[in-house]
Amino acid sequence: MKLRSVLVAFAVGIACQAAVYVYLDQVLFAPTSAFQIGGTNQQEALGFGGEPNGQSYYSYDKRFMATIVEDTISIYEAGKKEAPRRIRLHGRKVSFFEWLPDRDLAILATYGRGGKDNRFGVYLAQYNPLYPDRELDTPIKDAPRDSKIIDVAYSTATNVIYMKLEVAKNRYRIYRTDANYATRRIPVQAENIGRIAVFYDSDTFFYDNLKTGVVYMFDGISCSWREISPVGSKFRLIGIDGQEIYIGELNANGEVIAAYRGRLKKGFTKIATYATPQKFSQITLNSMHEASDKADEADEHS
């Protein structure tokens, strides 16, 4: 009888542990959707829209999860029972949050009135949960009132960060900061800017002009720029993967009718044609990889 009671208790204990594990893995730290780092930010890919208030984000290894509620960010660590770490923003709101794809480091942007002087400010911060006391804030000194950072492109090998600052409806600015926290506004050939991206291993920045349909490249070292999209049609920047640049050709309705793959100084090659025009939001880097594989296979058999 005692042996049976022990076995029952053991089975109940195993079941409880399994239930806790399933909750942590499938609920607490589970992704709500897949996301692409190279072609868009996590907020856009996860369908959160503009601001991440009320959302949760997890690090690349699922060790940490960040939950954003109003002006407080809570950082949870898997396997730890103590209370989460709190990042208090003193009244400012979070306009952008993203974990880097290769390390436990978060990039976040805040805006609004806060602090002792209650002045309006826009800030870009880096947060490392392994060294929580080393939080680094970079102020955007000339940011207009009510502006906010809505997208960030991070070059992981060079530590250069480009920021897309929304100053009004369909009006944006681009700012750049580096490992020395030297922050400056970048002159760009567009006001209504769409997607932004940067090479992971060099200070080479990309963006598209939503009004003209032109994709541009900007060299952060020489400050030179040039158009890289083909002439004669309108294009959008889909994303960057290594040294590969992916762009989409648009019809008059702003839908994607073809996709191209290219490299700097080598031009672009069409890798896909869509008989049914696609919404730009539905075109991902994964779909570009698939299109590239099919195009390369077709070239091998031609």
C-alpha positions as a LaTeX table, in Angstrom:
\begin{tabular}{lrrr}
\hline
Residue & $x$ (\AA) & $y$ (\AA) & $z$ (\AA) \\
\hline
Met1 & 0.00 & 0.00 & 0.00 \\
Lys2 & 2.87 & 2.34 & 0.91 \\
Leu3 & 4.66 & 1.48 & $-2.34$ \\
Arg4 & 1.53 & 2.32 & $-4.33$ \\
Ser5 & 1.21 & 5.68 & $-2.56$ \\
Val6 & 4.84 & 6.47 & $-3.29$ \\
Leu7 & 4.40 & 5.62 & $-6.98$ \\
Val8 & 1.26 & 7.76 & $-7.22$ \\
Ala9 & 3.02 & 10.69 & $-5.57$ \\
Phe10 & 6.00 & 10.26 & $-7.91$ \\
Ala11 & 3.72 & 10.22 & $-10.96$ \\
Val12 & 1.92 & 13.35 & $-9.78$ \\
Gly13 & 5.25 & 15.09 & $-9.26$ \\
Ile14 & 6.44 & 14.22 & $-12.77$ \\
Ala15 & 3.14 & 15.44 & $-14.24$ \\
Cys16 & 3.40 & 18.76 & $-12.40$ \\
Gln17 & 6.98 & 19.28 & $-13.58$ \\
Ala18 & 5.95 & 18.49 & $-17.14$ \\
Ala19 & 3.06 & 20.94 & $-16.94$ \\
Val20 & 5.37 & 23.69 & $-15.67$ \\
Tyr21 & 7.87 & 22.99 & $-18.46$ \\
Val22 & 5.15 & 23.07 & $-21.13$ \\
Tyr23 & 3.89 & 26.39 & $-19.76$ \\
Leu24 & 7.35 & 27.96 & $-19.78$ \\
Asp25 & 8.27 & 26.62 & $-23.20$ \\
Gln26 & 4.96 & 26.97 & $-25.01$ \\
Val27 & 3.34 & 29.93 & $-23.25$ \\
Leu28 & 5.66 & 32.12 & $-21.20$ \\
Phe29 & 8.70 & 32.04 & $-23.51$ \\
Ala30 & 7.05 & 30.91 & $-26.73$ \\
Pro31 & 7.20 & 33.11 & $-29.83$ \\
Thr32 & 3.88 & 34.49 & $-30.99$ \\
Ser33 & 5.10 & 34.34 & $-34.58$ \\
Ala34 & 8.22 & 33.94 & $-36.66$ \\
Phe35 & 10.21 & 37.07 & $-37.42$ \\
Gln36 & 12.91 & 38.21 & $-39.79$ \\
Ile37 & 15.77 & 40.30 & $-38.48$ \\
Gly38 & 17.46 & 41.03 & $-41.79$ \\
Gly39 & 14.48 & 42.38 & $-43.66$ \\
Thr40 & 12.40 & 44.07 & $-41.02$ \\
Asn41 & 12.23 & 44.64 & $-37.30$ \\
Gln42 & 10.52 & 42.29 & $-34.85$ \\
Gln43 & 7.69 & 44.74 & $-34.15$ \\
Glu44 & 6.65 & 44.91 & $-37.80$ \\
Ala45 & 7.15 & 41.21 & $-38.45$ \\
Leu46 & 5.15 & 40.18 & $-35.40$ \\
Gly47 & 2.31 & 42.43 & $-36.49$ \\
Phe48 & 2.46 & 44.74 & $-33.48$ \\
Gly49 & 2.35 & 47.89 & $-35.56$ \\
Gly50 & 3.83 & 51.07 & $-34.16$ \\
Glu51 & 4.51 & 50.89 & $-30.44$ \\
Pro52 & 5.29 & 47.72 & $-28.46$ \\
Asn53 & 3.25 & 48.58 & $-25.35$ \\
Gly54 & 1.65 & 45.46 & $-23.89$ \\
Gln55 & 3.84 & 43.09 & $-25.90$ \\
Ser56 & 6.49 & 40.55 & $-24.95$ \\
Tyr57 & 9.80 & 39.85 & $-26.70$ \\
Tyr58 & 12.27 & 37.04 & $-26.13$ \\
Ser59 & 16.01 & 36.88 & $-26.71$ \\
Tyr60 & 17.53 & 34.73 & $-29.46$ \\
Asp61 & 18.26 & 31.85 & $-27.07$ \\
Lys62 & 14.98 & 32.25 & $-25.12$ \\
Arg63 & 16.96 & 32.89 & $-21.96$ \\
Phe64 & 15.40 & 36.31 & $-21.43$ \\
Met65 & 11.96 & 37.73 & $-22.08$ \\
Ala66 & 11.03 & 41.40 & $-21.98$ \\
Thr67 & 7.50 & 42.57 & $-21.26$ \\
Ile68 & 6.60 & 46.21 & $-21.91$ \\
Val69 & 3.75 & 47.87 & $-20.01$ \\
Glu70 & 3.45 & 51.65 & $-20.22$ \\
Asp71 & 6.75 & 53.14 & $-18.94$ \\
Thr72 & 8.17 & 49.95 & $-17.42$ \\
Ile73 & 10.09 & 47.10 & $-19.05$ \\
Ser74 & 10.25 & 43.84 & $-17.09$ \\
Ile75 & 13.07 & 41.40 & $-17.89$ \\
Tyr76 & 12.44 & 37.74 & $-16.98$ \\
Glu77 & 15.15 & 35.06 & $-17.00$ \\
Ala78 & 14.25 & 31.43 & $-17.67$ \\
Gly79 & 14.77 & 29.16 & $-14.70$ \\
Lys80 & 14.96 & 32.01 & $-12.18$ \\
Lys81 & 12.23 & 32.33 & $-9.55$ \\
Glu82 & 13.07 & 35.79 & $-8.28$ \\
Ala83 & 11.16 & 38.89 & $-9.34$ \\
Pro84 & 11.97 & 40.26 & $-12.81$ \\
Arg85 & 14.35 & 43.17 & $-13.28$ \\
Arg86 & 12.55 & 46.44 & $-13.90$ \\
Ile87 & 13.66 & 49.13 & $-16.30$ \\
Arg88 & 11.71 & 52.23 & $-15.34$ \\
Leu89 & 11.48 & 54.95 & $-17.96$ \\
His90 & 10.06 & 57.68 & $-15.70$ \\
Gly91 & 7.07 & 58.56 & $-17.85$ \\
Arg92 & 8.58 & 58.02 & $-21.29$ \\
Lys93 & 7.10 & 55.50 & $-23.71$ \\
Val94 & 8.81 & 52.75 & $-25.69$ \\
Ser95 & 8.54 & 53.24 & $-29.46$ \\
Phe96 & 10.89 & 50.41 & $-30.49$ \\
Phe97 & 12.25 & 47.23 & $-28.90$ \\
Glu98 & 14.31 & 44.41 & $-30.37$ \\
Trp99 & 16.70 & 41.71 & $-29.17$ \\
Leu100 & 19.73 & 41.23 & $-31.39$ \\
Pro101 & 19.68 & 37.96 & $-33.35$ \\
Asp102 & 23.04 & 36.70 & $-32.08$ \\
Arg103 & 23.43 & 37.82 & $-28.47$ \\
Asp104 & 21.54 & 38.75 & $-25.31$ \\
Leu105 & 21.46 & 42.47 & $-26.03$ \\
Ala106 & 18.34 & 44.58 & $-26.48$ \\
Ile107 & 17.99 & 47.78 & $-28.50$ \\
Leu108 & 15.15 & 50.05 & $-27.38$ \\
Ala109 & 13.97 & 53.55 & $-28.14$ \\
Thr110 & 11.97 & 55.81 & $-25.84$ \\
Tyr111 & 10.31 & 59.19 & $-26.21$ \\
Gly112 & 8.16 & 61.67 & $-24.31$ \\
Arg113 & 8.37 & 63.87 & $-21.26$ \\
Gly114 & 10.16 & 62.51 & $-18.23$ \\
Gly115 & 12.95 & 62.92 & $-15.75$ \\
Lys116 & 13.34 & 65.66 & $-13.16$ \\
Asp117 & 12.94 & 68.49 & $-15.68$ \\
Asn118 & 9.98 & 66.85 & $-17.46$ \\
Arg119 & 11.42 & 67.82 & $-20.84$ \\
Phe120 & 10.56 & 66.04 & $-24.05$ \\
Gly121 & 13.28 & 63.74 & $-25.30$ \\
Val122 & 14.03 & 60.89 & $-27.70$ \\
Tyr123 & 16.54 & 58.25 & $-26.65$ \\
Leu124 & 18.13 & 55.11 & $-28.02$ \\
Ala125 & 19.31 & 52.65 & $-25.39$ \\
Gln126 & 21.19 & 49.36 & $-25.27$ \\
Tyr127 & 20.39 & 46.94 & $-22.47$ \\
Asn128 & 22.42 & 43.85 & $-21.59$ \\
Pro129 & 20.61 & 41.68 & $-18.99$ \\
Leu130 & 23.93 & 40.07 & $-18.05$ \\
Tyr131 & 25.26 & 43.51 & $-17.06$ \\
Pro132 & 22.07 & 45.40 & $-16.13$ \\
Asp133 & 23.93 & 48.30 & $-14.53$ \\
Arg134 & 25.58 & 49.21 & $-17.85$ \\
Glu135 & 22.48 & 50.55 & $-19.56$ \\
Leu136 & 23.57 & 53.04 & $-22.23$ \\
Asp137 & 21.34 & 55.90 & $-23.40$ \\
Thr138 & 21.98 & 57.98 & $-26.50$ \\
Pro139 & 19.89 & 61.17 & $-26.75$ \\
Ile140 & 18.74 & 62.56 & $-30.10$ \\
Lys141 & 19.50 & 66.17 & $-29.30$ \\
Asp142 & 17.65 & 67.95 & $-32.12$ \\
Ala143 & 14.62 & 65.65 & $-32.27$ \\
Pro144 & 11.40 & 67.65 & $-32.78$ \\
Arg145 & 8.69 & 67.49 & $-30.13$ \\
Asp146 & 6.39 & 64.45 & $-30.47$ \\
Ser147 & 8.87 & 62.64 & $-32.72$ \\
Lys148 & 9.93 & 59.05 & $-32.03$ \\
Ile149 & 12.21 & 56.30 & $-33.32$ \\
Ile150 & 10.17 & 53.62 & $-35.05$ \\
Asp151 & 12.85 & 51.44 & $-36.66$ \\
Val152 & 16.51 & 50.59 & $-36.12$ \\
Ala153 & 19.16 & 48.90 & $-38.30$ \\
Tyr154 & 22.13 & 47.48 & $-36.37$ \\
Ser155 & 25.46 & 46.45 & $-37.88$ \\
Thr156 & 26.51 & 43.72 & $-35.46$ \\
Ala157 & 30.18 & 43.59 & $-36.50$ \\
Thr158 & 30.78 & 47.35 & $-36.54$ \\
Asn159 & 28.39 & 48.41 & $-33.72$ \\
Val160 & 26.95 & 51.14 & $-35.96$ \\
Ile161 & 23.24 & 51.84 & $-35.50$ \\
Tyr162 & 20.94 & 53.68 & $-37.91$ \\
Met163 & 17.62 & 55.02 & $-36.60$ \\
Lys164 & 14.46 & 56.00 & $-38.43$ \\
Leu165 & 12.86 & 58.95 & $-36.64$ \\
Glu166 & 9.22 & 59.78 & $-37.35$ \\
Val167 & 8.70 & 63.54 & $-37.17$ \\
Ala168 & 5.23 & 63.71 & $-38.76$ \\
Lys169 & 2.93 & 61.58 & $-40.89$ \\
Asn170 & 4.96 & 60.20 & $-43.83$ \\
Arg171 & 7.97 & 62.29 & $-42.78$ \\
Tyr172 & 11.12 & 60.71 & $-41.40$ \\
Arg173 & 14.74 & 61.45 & $-40.58$ \\
Ile174 & 17.70 & 59.11 & $-40.33$ \\
Tyr175 & 20.25 & 59.28 & $-37.51$ \\
Arg176 & 23.44 & 57.32 & $-37.01$ \\
Thr177 & 25.39 & 56.44 & $-33.86$ \\
Asp178 & 28.44 & 54.26 & $-33.31$ \\
Ala179 & 30.51 & 52.58 & $-30.60$ \\
Asn180 & 31.80 & 56.01 & $-29.51$ \\
Tyr181 & 28.19 & 57.26 & $-29.13$ \\
Ala182 & 28.80 & 59.92 & $-31.78$ \\
Thr183 & 25.28 & 60.61 & $-32.99$ \\
Arg184 & 24.43 & 62.68 & $-36.05$ \\
Arg185 & 21.67 & 63.18 & $-38.57$ \\
Ile186 & 22.30 & 61.57 & $-41.95$ \\
Pro187 & 21.37 & 63.45 & $-45.16$ \\
Val188 & 19.07 & 61.25 & $-47.22$ \\
Gln189 & 17.37 & 61.58 & $-50.57$ \\
Ala190 & 13.89 & 60.99 & $-49.22$ \\
Glu191 & 11.40 & 62.24 & $-46.67$ \\
Asn192 & 8.85 & 59.43 & $-46.88$ \\
Ile193 & 11.22 & 56.57 & $-46.08$ \\
Gly194 & 10.14 & 52.94 & $-46.10$ \\
Arg195 & 12.35 & 50.09 & $-44.98$ \\
Ile196 & 15.91 & 50.49 & $-43.68$ \\
Ala197 & 18.79 & 48.01 & $-43.43$ \\
Val198 & 22.56 & 47.88 & $-42.97$ \\
Phe199 & 25.32 & 45.40 & $-43.78$ \\
Tyr200 & 26.25 & 43.40 & $-40.70$ \\
Asp201 & 30.00 & 43.79 & $-41.33$ \\
Ser202 & 30.34 & 47.30 & $-42.74$ \\
Asp203 & 28.94 & 50.78 & $-42.31$ \\
Thr204 & 26.81 & 50.55 & $-45.45$ \\
Phe205 & 23.21 & 51.69 & $-45.03$ \\
Phe206 & 20.18 & 51.11 & $-47.30$ \\
Tyr207 & 16.72 & 52.67 & $-47.51$ \\
Asp208 & 13.92 & 53.24 & $-50.00$ \\
Asn209 & 11.95 & 56.32 & $-51.04$ \\
Leu210 & 8.25 & 55.47 & $-50.92$ \\
Lys211 & 7.31 & 58.43 & $-53.12$ \\
Thr212 & 9.70 & 57.81 & $-56.01$ \\
Gly213 & 10.25 & 54.06 & $-55.67$ \\
Val214 & 14.04 & 54.37 & $-55.60$ \\
Val215 & 16.35 & 52.31 & $-53.34$ \\
Tyr216 & 19.49 & 54.06 & $-52.06$ \\
Met217 & 22.83 & 53.12 & $-50.53$ \\
Phe218 & 24.70 & 55.36 & $-48.08$ \\
Asp219 & 28.34 & 54.89 & $-47.02$ \\
Gly220 & 28.69 & 55.92 & $-43.37$ \\
Ile221 & 32.47 & 56.41 & $-43.63$ \\
Ser222 & 32.71 & 58.56 & $-46.76$ \\
Cys223 & 29.13 & 59.94 & $-46.49$ \\
Ser224 & 28.67 & 59.19 & $-50.20$ \\
Trp225 & 25.38 & 57.87 & $-51.58$ \\
Arg226 & 23.89 & 56.54 & $-54.80$ \\
Glu227 & 20.82 & 54.93 & $-56.30$ \\
Ile228 & 21.09 & 51.15 & $-56.58$ \\
Ser229 & 17.68 & 50.09 & $-57.89$ \\
Pro230 & 17.17 & 49.56 & $-61.66$ \\
Val231 & 15.87 & 52.48 & $-63.71$ \\
Gly232 & 12.40 & 52.44 & $-65.25$ \\
Ser233 & 10.24 & 50.98 & $-62.45$ \\
Lys234 & 9.42 & 51.59 & $-58.80$ \\
Phe235 & 11.07 & 49.40 & $-56.17$ \\
Arg236 & 11.00 & 48.69 & $-52.44$ \\
Leu237 & 13.81 & 47.39 & $-50.27$ \\
Ile238 & 12.91 & 43.90 & $-49.03$ \\
Gly239 & 16.01 & 43.20 & $-46.96$ \\
Ile240 & 19.66 & 42.33 & $-46.63$ \\
Asp241 & 21.22 & 38.91 & $-46.06$ \\
Gly242 & 25.00 & 38.96 & $-45.83$ \\
Gln243 & 26.07 & 40.86 & $-48.95$ \\
Glu244 & 22.89 & 39.98 & $-50.85$ \\
Ile245 & 20.38 & 42.79 & $-51.40$ \\
Tyr246 & 16.75 & 41.95 & $-52.15$ \\
Ile247 & 14.31 & 44.43 & $-53.70$ \\
Gly248 & 10.77 & 44.18 & $-55.03$ \\
Glu249 & 9.36 & 45.74 & $-58.20$ \\
Leu250 & 5.99 & 47.43 & $-57.70$ \\
Asn251 & 2.94 & 47.97 & $-59.88$ \\
Ala252 & 0.80 & 51.12 & $-59.86$ \\
Asn253 & $-1.03$ & 49.87 & $-56.74$ \\
Gly254 & 2.15 & 49.40 & $-54.75$ \\
Glu255 & 2.00 & 45.60 & $-54.99$ \\
Val256 & 5.04 & 43.43 & $-55.68$ \\
Ile257 & 5.12 & 41.94 & $-59.19$ \\
Ala258 & 8.74 & 40.74 & $-59.24$ \\
Ala259 & 11.69 & 40.20 & $-56.91$ \\
Tyr260 & 15.37 & 40.88 & $-57.57$ \\
Arg261 & 18.63 & 39.81 & $-55.94$ \\
Gly262 & 21.80 & 41.88 & $-56.25$ \\
Arg263 & 25.12 & 43.01 & $-54.87$ \\
Leu264 & 26.84 & 46.36 & $-54.83$ \\
Lys265 & 28.79 & 47.08 & $-58.05$ \\
Lys266 & 27.25 & 44.00 & $-59.69$ \\
Gly267 & 23.64 & 45.00 & $-60.27$ \\
Phe268 & 20.40 & 43.04 & $-59.84$ \\
Thr269 & 18.96 & 39.87 & $-61.34$ \\
Lys270 & 15.29 & 38.94 & $-61.37$ \\
Ile271 & 14.65 & 35.82 & $-59.26$ \\
Ala272 & 10.84 & 35.72 & $-59.18$ \\
Thr273 & 7.83 & 36.98 & $-61.12$ \\
Tyr274 & 4.40 & 36.99 & $-59.49$ \\
Ala275 & 1.44 & 36.28 & $-61.78$ \\
Thr276 & $-0.75$ & 37.49 & $-58.92$ \\
Pro277 & 0.64 & 40.71 & $-57.42$ \\
Gln278 & 1.66 & 40.30 & $-53.77$ \\
Lys279 & 1.26 & 42.68 & $-50.85$ \\
Phe280 & 4.65 & 44.02 & $-49.86$ \\
Ser281 & 4.08 & 43.00 & $-46.22$ \\
Gln282 & 3.82 & 39.36 & $-47.33$ \\
Ile283 & 7.26 & 39.31 & $-48.95$ \\
Thr284 & 9.89 & 38.01 & $-46.49$ \\
Leu285 & 13.55 & 37.08 & $-46.58$ \\
Asn286 & 12.53 & 33.43 & $-46.34$ \\
Ser287 & 10.53 & 33.77 & $-49.54$ \\
Met288 & 13.54 & 35.48 & $-51.14$ \\
His289 & 15.76 & 32.56 & $-50.15$ \\
Glu290 & 13.31 & 30.14 & $-51.74$ \\
Ala291 & 13.10 & 32.23 & $-54.89$ \\
Ser292 & 16.90 & 32.44 & $-55.04$ \\
Asp293 & 17.26 & 28.66 & $-54.75$ \\
Lys294 & 14.76 & 28.09 & $-57.55$ \\
Ala295 & 16.45 & 30.68 & $-59.77$ \\
Asp296 & 19.89 & 29.16 & $-59.17$ \\
Glu297 & 18.57 & 25.67 & $-59.88$ \\
Ala298 & 16.97 & 26.86 & $-63.11$ \\
Asp299 & 20.26 & 28.45 & $-64.19$ \\
Glu300 & 22.12 & 25.20 & $-63.55$ \\
His301 & 19.74 & 23.28 & $-65.83$ \\
Ser302 & 19.62 & 25.88 & $-68.56$ \\
\hline
\end{tabular}
